[in-house]
């Protein structure tokens, strides 16, 4: 969803600044504009017309878009829960850049599979994007592999389900 709390303002501003300095960089946006924040439709159109971003609207299958990227950015302000976008992207071997908030920070080991930045801070986001862009191809590839390994090691469905069942048993036995 595209809305203020998901960090769209910071993302758009970072895309504009980075594209000016690194014209080869590409920034994509996928998702629908929240009805309560429809003014973003015009803003996104303007940024797209100016060549800073590409907007693909709502997509029921984001896999082909993730496959075409080297890095996925989630600039949320907070209240994410566990980020499915980051987990899916890591499982596909992508480098992650995300706000240092609960639900995002758990998916990233700083400088190993991605970068965390200060929430609601465009300058911090820009620094992390530049850090990513300045990596060699081999360094990006290794970070992507590290993302995949982290998801397999820490977020495998069996691990999550077993942990969940263990917690339920613990609660039930304490009562």
VEXROMI-465421 format. One line per field, with one value per residue (C-alpha): residue in three letters; chain; residue number from 0; y, x negated, z negated. Coordinates in nm, 4 decimals. Layout:
res: ALA;... .
chain: A;... .
n: NUM;... .
py: Y;... .
px: X;... .
pz: Z;... .
***
This chain:
res: UNK;UNK;UNK;UNK;UNK;UNK;UNK;UNK;UNK;UNK;UNK;UNK;UNK;UNK;UNK;UNK;UNK;UNK;UNK;UNK;UNK;UNK;UNK;UNK;UNK;UNK;UNK;UNK;UNK;UNK;UNK;UNK;UNK;UNK;UNK;UNK;UNK;UNK;UNK;UNK;UNK;UNK;UNK;UNK;UNK;UNK;UNK;UNK;UNK;UNK;UNK;UNK;UNK;UNK;UNK;UNK;UNK;UNK;UNK;UNK;UNK;UNK;UNK;UNK;UNK;UNK;UNK;UNK;UNK;UNK;UNK;UNK;UNK;UNK;UNK;UNK;UNK;UNK;UNK;UNK;UNK;UNK;UNK;UNK;UNK;UNK;UNK;UNK;UNK;UNK;UNK;UNK;UNK;UNK;UNK;UNK;UNK;UNK;UNK;UNK;UNK;UNK;UNK;UNK;UNK;UNK;UNK;UNK;UNK;UNK;UNK;UNK;UNK;UNK;UNK;UNK;UNK;UNK;UNK;UNK;UNK;UNK;UNK;UNK;UNK;UNK;UNK;UNK;UNK;UNK;UNK;UNK;UNK;UNK;UNK;UNK;UNK;UNK;UNK;UNK;UNK;UNK;UNK;UNK;UNK;UNK;UNK;UNK;UNK;UNK;UNK;UNK;UNK;UNK;UNK;UNK;UNK;UNK;UNK;UNK;UNK;UNK;UNK;UNK;UNK;UNK;UNK;UNK;UNK;UNK;UNK;UNK;UNK;UNK;UNK .
chain: A;A;A;A;A;A;A;A;A;A;A;A;A;A;A;A;A;A;A;A;A;A;A;A;A;A;A;A;A;A;A;A;A;A;A;A;A;A;A;A;A;A;A;A;A;A;A;A;A;A;A;A;A;A;A;A;A;A;A;A;A;A;A;A;A;A;A;A;A;A;A;A;A;A;A;A;A;A;A;A;A;A;A;A;A;A;A;A;A;A;A;A;A;A;A;A;A;A;A;A;A;A;A;A;A;A;A;A;A;A;A;A;A;A;A;A;A;A;A;A;A;A;A;A;A;A;A;A;A;A;A;A;A;A;A;A;A;A;A;A;A;A;A;A;A;A;A;A;A;A;A;A;A;A;A;A;A;A;A;A;A;A;A;A;A;A;A;A;A;A;A;A;A;A;A .
n: 0;1;2;3;4;5;6;7;8;9;10;11;12;13;14;15;16;17;18;19;20;21;22;23;24;25;26;27;28;29;30;31;32;33;34;35;36;37;38;39;40;41;42;43;44;45;46;47;48;49;50;51;52;53;54;55;56;57;58;59;60;61;62;63;64;65;66;67;68;69;70;71;72;73;74;75;76;77;78;79;80;81;82;83;84;85;86;87;88;89;90;91;92;93;94;95;96;97;98;99;100;101;102;103;104;105;106;107;108;109;110;111;112;113;114;115;116;117;118;119;120;121;122;123;124;125;126;127;128;129;130;131;132;133;134;135;136;137;138;139;140;141;142;143;144;145;146;147;148;149;150;151;152;153;154;155;156;157;158;159;160;161;162;163;164;165;166;167;168;169;170;171;172;173;174 .
py: 0.0000;0.3479;0.5816;0.8192;0.5621;0.3255;0.5871;0.6903;1.0528;0.9492;0.6931;0.9428;1.2104;0.9592;0.8350;1.1901;1.2695;0.9357;0.9416;1.2850;1.1558;0.7990;0.8192;0.4423;0.3608;0.2500;0.2920;0.0985;0.1268;-0.1515;-0.1214;0.0656;0.4159;0.4109;0.5706;0.7968;0.9331;0.9691;1.2799;1.0385;0.9387;1.2831;1.2945;0.9509;1.0445;1.3568;1.1625;0.9026;1.1691;1.3268;0.9887;0.9342;0.6228;0.3610;0.2880;-0.0520;-0.0211;-0.3142;-0.6523;-0.9834;-1.1488;-0.9475;-1.2300;-1.1183;-0.7655;-0.8874;-1.1125;-0.8044;-0.6135;-0.6303;-0.4632;-0.4105;-0.1015;-0.0793;0.2677;0.2156;0.4415;0.1657;-0.0828;-0.3345;-0.6616;-0.9011;-0.7693;-1.0235;-0.8123;-0.8307;-1.2023;-1.2828;-1.0667;-1.2219;-1.5698;-1.4693;-1.3654;-0.9892;-0.7242;-0.5437;-0.1806;-0.1017;0.1279;0.0287;-0.0641;-0.3844;-0.6174;-0.4946;-0.5022;-0.8753;-0.9542;-0.7613;-0.8193;-0.4836;-0.4957;-0.8712;-0.8902;-0.5297;-0.1975;-0.0361;0.3360;0.5757;0.5801;0.8942;1.0156;1.0662;1.1491;0.8223;0.6313;0.8033;0.7081;0.3408;0.3440;0.4996;0.2398;-0.0305;0.1326;0.1565;-0.2186;-0.4338;-0.6843;-0.9654;-0.7920;-0.7478;-1.1129;-1.2252;-1.0070;-1.1597;-1.5085;-1.4006;-1.2889;-1.6303;-1.8070;-1.5885;-1.6690;-2.0410;-2.0360;-1.8112;-1.7976;-2.1426;-2.2349;-2.5374;-2.3264;-2.0656;-2.3227;-2.5216;-2.2044;-2.0979;-2.4386;-2.4341;-2.0923;-2.2131;-2.5189;-2.2971;-2.0680;-2.3564;-2.5373;-2.2253;-2.1667 .
px: 0.0000;-0.1155;-0.0679;-0.2627;-0.3205;-0.4830;-0.7529;-0.6539;-0.7642;-1.1155;-1.1371;-1.0336;-1.2718;-1.5579;-1.4822;-1.4937;-1.8262;-1.9896;-1.8724;-2.0292;-2.3630;-2.3395;-2.1294;-2.1591;-1.9803;-1.6194;-1.3444;-1.0199;-0.7010;-0.4453;-0.1177;0.2066;0.2547;0.4577;0.7979;0.7594;0.4341;0.5277;0.3095;0.0166;0.1517;0.0648;-0.2711;-0.3714;-0.2610;-0.4782;-0.7833;-0.7253;-0.6875;-1.0137;-1.1901;-1.2696;-1.0555;-0.8517;-0.5091;-0.3468;-0.0335;0.1125;-0.0330;0.1081;-0.2278;-0.5348;-0.7809;-0.8728;-0.9399;-1.1609;-1.3479;-1.4359;-1.5833;-1.9089;-1.7712;-1.4355;-1.3684;-1.1044;-1.0952;-0.8050;-0.7682;-0.6616;-0.3938;-0.4847;-0.4646;-0.7008;-0.7557;-0.6455;-0.7979;-1.1406;-1.1101;-1.0013;-1.2768;-1.5408;-1.4170;-1.4757;-1.8312;-1.7947;-1.9791;-1.7471;-1.7317;-1.4752;-1.3822;-1.5323;-1.1967;-1.0520;-0.9361;-1.2034;-1.5245;-1.4862;-1.5389;-1.8652;-2.2146;-2.3807;-2.6396;-2.5835;-2.2532;-2.1418;-2.1263;-1.9044;-1.8338;-1.6737;-1.2943;-1.1469;-1.4974;-1.5556;-1.9242;-1.9803;-1.7987;-2.0077;-2.3307;-2.2284;-2.1215;-2.4555;-2.6357;-2.4517;-2.5197;-2.8915;-2.9218;-3.0815;-2.8651;-3.0311;-2.9591;-2.5925;-2.5725;-2.7227;-2.4805;-2.1924;-2.3161;-2.3395;-1.9738;-1.8689;-2.0776;-1.9327;-1.5746;-1.6500;-1.8262;-1.5888;-1.2541;-1.1971;-0.8304;-0.9161;-1.1264;-0.8510;-0.5721;-0.7769;-0.8579;-0.4926;-0.3751;-0.6412;-0.5138;-0.1513;-0.2458;-0.4415;-0.1401;0.1014;-0.1166;-0.1667;0.2077 .
pz: 0.0000;0.0751;-0.2173;-0.4390;-0.7154;-0.4647;-0.3984;-0.0472;-0.0993;-0.2020;0.0783;0.3467;0.2232;0.2011;0.5536;0.6887;0.5218;0.6064;0.9712;1.0101;0.8816;1.0210;1.3412;1.4014;1.0743;1.1089;0.8523;0.8814;0.6826;0.6597;0.4745;0.4690;0.3377;0.0154;0.0818;-0.2203;-0.0741;0.2906;0.3335;0.3743;0.7164;0.8535;0.6759;0.8053;1.1580;1.1443;1.0222;1.2933;1.5641;1.4455;1.4766;1.1103;1.0595;1.2431;1.0991;1.1606;0.9480;0.7591;0.8559;0.7349;0.8048;0.7095;0.7756;1.1320;1.0038;0.7193;0.9647;1.1716;0.8766;0.6889;0.3776;0.2076;-0.0038;-0.2767;-0.4331;-0.6750;-0.9776;-1.2176;-1.3075;-1.0373;-1.2231;-1.0469;-0.6954;-0.4351;-0.1576;-0.3201;-0.3992;-0.0419;0.1040;-0.1214;-0.0270;0.3355;0.2529;0.2611;0.0631;-0.1798;-0.2877;-0.5539;-0.8385;-1.1700;-1.3217;-1.4715;-1.1957;-0.9559;-1.1603;-1.2302;-0.8615;-0.8275;-0.9575;-0.8933;-0.6128;-0.5685;-0.3807;-0.3843;-0.5594;-0.8213;-0.8231;-1.0672;-1.0170;-0.8590;-0.7727;-0.4001;-0.4493;-0.6334;-0.3566;-0.0886;-0.2695;-0.2729;0.0927;0.1871;-0.0222;0.1744;0.5124;0.4383;0.3724;0.6394;0.8239;0.6269;0.2942;0.3922;0.4961;0.1630;-0.0337;0.1623;0.0757;-0.2872;-0.2732;-0.1478;-0.4150;-0.6919;-0.5882;-0.5689;-0.9061;-1.1033;-0.9261;-0.7814;-0.8259;-1.0416;-1.2767;-1.3105;-1.3610;-1.6155;-1.8098;-1.8012;-1.9288;-2.2021;-2.3198;-2.3192;-2.5270;-2.7651;-2.8155;-2.8538;-3.1060;-3.3177;-3.3551 .
***
